[in-house]
Amino acid sequence: MIIQDNISLAPLTTFRVGGPARYFIDARSEQDVLDAVSVAAAGQFPLFVLGGGSNLVVSDEGWPGLVLKVSISGLEFRNDPTNPTIIAGAGENWDSLVALAVSKHCAGLECLSGIPGTVGGTPVQNVGAYGQEAAETITSVRVLEISTGKVIDLNPDECGFSYRTSIFNSTHHGWYIVMQVTYTLNRGATPTIEYADLKKYFAGRSGTATLQQTREAVRSIRNSKAMLLVEGDEDCRSAGSFFKNPVVTKPEAERVDALAHQRVPGKVMPWYPAEDGMIKLSAAWLVEQAGFAKGYTRGPAAISRKHSLAIVNRGGAKATDIIALKDEIQQRVLNLWGLALVPEPVFVGFGDQPPR
């Protein structure tokens, strides 16, 4: 294990913004993770755990303590005839895991193709897209419990999964470090073609889409929205979707829908059923109808030309530029629709009151 000083964090994130880490450790084994936590405790350094850097906004001041990058590798497919599983180290590339599942003709992850980042981030955010989410296949999460130094395995109920949420980023934030994840898949099952974009993609085609065709479709759709990392495409210099889709009660959805009929006549506000009788609204639609068209620019920060929910770094942006545009969007959506958009990325190095 090597401790490095003043390592720039911007190149380690997809946003390419942020200052340095005072100390930095790249952990390639469980023992490295244990040792790094001990170093942080001994020096009383604040600890931040970094994965693929795809869902972060790092402050211009950087991180004043120790950044621990979890790079634990290992990707094992267990060919159980009933419940095939993949066991993956937290540092493995997420899309490589999805590709492996599809190549083994196992369903459950195909709609999560092309999502940037590492395996370790999938249970933390309960990553989801195009009608699937990680929690549907996760059967075990191996973690280090920081307070005790014990390595334990948590089952899905213990992880407290819900929409883009788990105990790891909510009630038990900072308690655990994810080191390995186990996914149980469905052999020979048909792909999930439920999301509108996927239905449109396959409309008019004969036969049932294969898992590989679905994976290719998802990656193609993501690429059309600059949600697939492509070297040299500045619209990919982002943290993906910046705001969560609001999940509201039916009366609240009806209130917003009535406003929509008044303020943007002729346009239909999309809404979808969510868990427990709630309604999910489209954050992208709310943002666009608040006057933020694709390509909207505020200095070196902008909205993607391909996706209205992605804030991007056009080149040379600082974290303060990203936050300023975020604030402008949130305030106008609140003023117009009476809804507070909740950011999806993690804010790092902003002190006791990170941006909301």
N, C-alpha and C positions, 0 to 999 in steps of 0.2 A: 504494500500500500504506500503510495506516494502522496504527500501533502504539498500542494502547489499554492503559490501566493498570487493574488491580484489577477485572476483569470477573467478575461472578458466573457460575459454571458451572452451578449448579443448574437455571436455566431452559433451558439448552441440552441437558439430558438428560431422558429419559423418566421417570427415577426422581425427579427434582426434589429431589435432595439434593446437598450438596457446597459447599465454600467457593470463593473467588475464584481466578482466574489472575492472577499478578503482572503478566504482559504477555499481550496477546492480539492475534492477527492473523487477519483473515478473508481467505484467499487465493482470489481469483476467476480466477486464470490460472496457468499453469505458471511464468511469470516471478515471480509473487507468491510461489509456493512456494519457488523458488530464493532469492529475496531474504530470505524469512523464515528460511530455514535459515542464511543468511549472518549475519543479525542475531543468531540464537541462538549461533552459533559465536563471533562477535566479542565478545559479552557474556558468554560462557561460561554461558549460561542452559540448564538442562535443558529439553528440547523434548518436548512431547506433541502428537500429531496427533489431532485431533478430527474425526469425521464427523457422523453423525446423532445421536449421543449415546444410542442405544437399547440399548447393551450395556455400560454403564459404571456403576461405583460410584465416585464422587469423594469423597475424604476431606473431613472437616469443615474441615480446614486449607486445602484447595484445592491448587493447583499452584504451587510456588515459582518456576517459570521462565516459559517462553513456551508458551502453547497456540496451536497453529496449526490453525485450522479450514479444512478443504479444501472450498471451495465452487465448484470448477470445474464449469461447466455444459456442456451439449451432449448431444443425444440424436439420433443419426443411424441410420436404418434403411436398409441397403443391400439392394436387392431382387435379389439373385443368385438365378437360377432353381434352382440346385442347393444352395448353401449361404448362405441369407440370414443376414445378420449385423446386430447392433446394436452401435454404438460409442457409449459413454457416458462423460461426464465423471464424476469421482469424487464430485462434489457433487450429482449428480442424485438425485431421490427414487427409491428402489428400486421401489416399487409402480407408479409411473408407467411405468417401463421394462417391467415385466411386462405391464401393460395394453397397451402398444404392441405387444409380441410377440404377444399373444393377438389383438389387432385385425387383425394381419397374417396370422392363421391359421397361426402358427408355434408349434410345440410345444417343450417343454424347460424352461419356466419357470413354467407355469401353477400348479403346486403350491406355488410360492414366493410366491404372491399374499398381500398384506396384511402382509408382514413389514416392520416399521418400520426406518427408517434410510436410508442412502445407498448408492449403487453402490460406493463405495470400500471399504465394509466387507465386501462379499460375498466377495472372494477372501481377505481376511485371516482370516475365521472359517470360510471354506468353508460359507457359510450353507446350511442344508438344512431341509426340512420335508415331511411327507406324501409321502415316497417319492422326492423329488428333492433334488439339491444343486447348488450353483452350479458346482462343478468339472466337471459333466457337459457344460456348454455353454461355459465360458470357454476361449477360444483364445489370448488375449494379455492381458497386464497391463502397462500402461505405468507405469513407476515412476521416481522420482528416487533414485539411489543416493547416499545422504547423504555417504559418505566421499569420493567422487570428484566429486560435483556433476554427474554425467552422467545424462542421461535415457535409459533403455534399455527394451526390450520383452522381457518374460519369457514363455516358452511354458509350457503347463500342467505339463510335467515339471519345469521349473525352479522352479515354485511349490511343489512338494512337497505336493500336496493329500492329505488324509486326513480322517477323521471330525472335523468342526468345527475343522480344523487346517490350517495351511499354514506355509511357512517364515516368513511375515510375523509370525506370533504364536508362533513356537517357535524354531527354530534360528537364524533371521536376524532375530529381533525387534529393531526399532530401526535396521535397515540401510536400509530403503526407505520411501518415501512413495508410496502409490498415487495416480495422477493420472487414469488412464483405463483402462477395461476393455472388451474386445471379446468378444461372445458369438455363437456360431454355433448356429443353431436348425434345426429340422426342419419344413419346410413341409408342411402337410397331414397331419401325423402325428396319430394319436389321442392323447388325453391319458393321463397316467399315473394309473391308478386302482388303486393297489396297497395303500395304507395302509388300515388297518381302518376308521378314521373315514369315509373317502371311500367305501369299499365299502358301509358301512352307510347313508350318505347317499343313495346311488343304488340301494340294494336295492329290488327290486320295480318299478323304472321300466323301461319298454320302450325299446329302441333304445340306441345308443351315445352317451354324453355328449359334448358338444362341448367345445372348449377354453374357450369363454366360460362354459358351465355349470359346468365344473370350477373355473374361477377364482371364480365366484360361490359355489360350494359351499365352497371353501377359506376364503374370507373369512367366510362364515356360520359355519363351524365355529370359526374363530379368534375371531370375535366372541362365540360362546357360551362361550369359555374366557377371555374378556378379553385375548386376544392380538391384538386389532385395536384400534388407538388410536382411542378415542372420547372426545371432549371432555366433561369432567364426570364420567366414570366413574373412580372412585378405584381400582378394580381394574386399571385400565390404567396406573396410576402405578408402573411396575415396569421391570425390565430383561428382561422376557420370562422364558423358562425359566431358572431360576437355576442348576440343576445339570445336568451332562451325564449321559446314560444310561451306566451302567457297561458297558464292553466287557471281558468276562472269558473265560477258557478254559472249555471244556465241563465239566471236573471241578469248577471253581469254581462254575459255574452250578448243577451238580447238588448241591453242598454247600449253597448258599443255598436251593435248592428243597426240600431235605430239612428245613432249618430252618423253612421256610414251612409245611410239612405239620405240624410240631410246634407252631408258635406261632400260626398262624392257620388251624386246620383248617377245611376246607370252602371255602377260597379258593385259587384257582389263580394261581400267580405267572406273569405273562406274560414270555416270553423269545423272542428272535428271532435268526435267523442273521445273523452279521456277516461281514466279510471275513476271509480266511485261517483259516477254521474257528473263529473266535471267536463268542461269544454276547453279544448285547446285552440287558441287563436294563432293566426300566422303573424309572427313578429315581422317577417319580411314585408308583408302587405301593409301592416301598420306603419312601418318605417317609410315605405314608398309613398303612401298616401299622406304622410306628414311633410312631403316635399323633398325627400332625400332620394333622388334618382340614382341609378347606377352610374358610377363615375363622378359623383359629387365630390368636390375637392375642397379641402381646407388646409392650405399650405402643403407640406410634404405628406400629410395624411389624407386619405380619401376613402370613399366607398368603392369597392371593386366594380369594375365595368361589367362584370358577369354575374354578381350576386349581391343583392342589396343588404344582406346581413353581414357581409365581410368588410371590416375596416382593414385597410392595407397601408403599408409603408411604401410610398412611391419612390423612396430613395432619400436617405439622409434624415428621415423622421426620428424624433426622439419620443420617449415615452410620454412626455408632456403634450406632444402633438396628438398622439393617439387618444389620450385622456380628454383633451379639449374637444375632439370630434365626438367621442363617446358621450360627453356631457351635453353637447348640443343636440344630439339625436334624442337622448333620454328626455331632455327638458321639453322638446317640441312634441314628442309623442305623449308625454304626460299632460301638457297643456291642451292638446287636441282631442285625445281619446280618454284621458283620465286613467291611464294605465302606466305603471312604473315598470319599464323594461329591466330585467335582471341580467347582468353580464354573465357570460359563460366562462371566460378565461379566469385563470388564477392570477391575482395581482401580487407581485413579489417585490419586497423592499420599499413599500410605501408607508412603513411605520404602523402605529396602532390603529390608524383609520384609513384602510385601503379604499380606493375608489369604489363606489357602489353603482 
